[in-house]
Amino acid sequence: MIGAVKKACQIISCFTNETPILGIGEIAAKLDMNVSTAHHLVSTLCNEGVLMKDNQKKYRLGWKVLEWNNHVMFQQDVYDKAMPLVKELIHRFKGSVHIAMFDKGTVVFVLKVSSKDTTPIHTYVGSRKPAYATSSGKVLLAYNPAYFQETIERGLSYQAPNTITDIEQLKEELKWIQRNGYSISNNENSDGMYGIAAPILSYSKKIIAAINLVGPVSYMQDSHRSMIIQSVKSTAQLISKELGYIEV
């Protein structure tokens, strides 16, 4: 499996500004690869939209590569525009701030910043958590119903003492989030941790990410909890505006 992935990546790398169009024989020669093996891998890449075949039975990079590029550029845009606002948030409160995006029933963290004196949390940029068990994931589920089915199909397994593992209970939770504009995760993904999250919207008014602040339950639920909620929601709104969202 690893060998096939490596060969597939090598095939994609064959396509450059100097050689944007290649035949099977040319690809096989470039990589010193058996022609039948090259044909099998190229066919698979075509089926996935990574490559496409022209009328001359030669190949070029497909639209999937452009889609990936747009995702990378978008994440960089989020990073650049959100970072100053995220830093302001952790200067006010103790905790770790994440920006997360949805992928196949999970949330993927594309940004993480922690205050110096907070309790460490075992997350990093690129790490994944179940969407139903995190504050950021539940926001994404609440505001984009298309994500819900994909998430429950993976199963709602126990993660921490208060993990929601009942579908009907999760549905009610998502309705509450829609009414209030934020979500919480109280001992649901990591024992002893409490998260508050709000949605980040694009110029098209669609939810594209979520921002959360995570810290120990004792800190997040004390007298300034309401202030944290308002600050997380406000930060999400400011990031949305930076990304082109216009509130009407």
C-alpha positions, 0 to 999 in steps of 0.5 A: 500500500505504501509503495503504491502511494509513493508511486502515485505521488511520483506520477503526479510529480512528473507533470510540470510546467515543462511537461504538462502532458504525458503518455503512459510510456513517457511516465513509465520511462521517467520513473523506470516503471513497468508500463502495465503498473503505470497504466493501472496507477494512472487509471486509478488517478483518473478515476479519482479526478487527480489526472485526466485523459485527453483525446490523444490518450495522453494525461494531464493534471485533473481538477482535483489538484486545483481543488486541493490547491484551493483548500491549501490557499484557503487554509493559509488565508484563514491562518493569516487573517485569524492569527492576530484575532486568536492571539488577542483571545488567548491574551485575555483568557487561559486556554488553547484556541483551535480553528477546525474544519470538517472532514469525513465525520471528524474535525481537523485542526488547521490552527492551534495557539495556546496561552503560556500558563494553560493546561496542556491539551494533546492536539496539534495542527493536522490532528483529528477528533470526532466531530460529535465529541468536540465543541468545534465539531458540534458547531460544524454539524449544527450549521451544516446538516449535510455533515450529520449523516456522514458523522453518525455513520462512523458511529458515536463511540465513548471518548470521555465521561460526558460523550454524547453517544445517542443520536437523538440526544445529539440532534437536540444538542445541535438544535440548541447550538443553532438557537444560541450561536455557540456550542460547548464540550464539557468532558466530552472529548477529553476528561477534565477539559471544557470547550466553547466554540462558534462558527466561522462563515464565508462570504457566501454565508456558509459555515466553513470552520469553527473556532474554539477555546479549550481549557480545564473545566474548573477555569472555563466554568467559573465567573467569567464563563459568559465573557468567554462565550461572548469573546469566542462568538465575537472572534468568530464574527471578526474572522468571518468578516476578514474572510469576506462575510457581510452581515445583513 
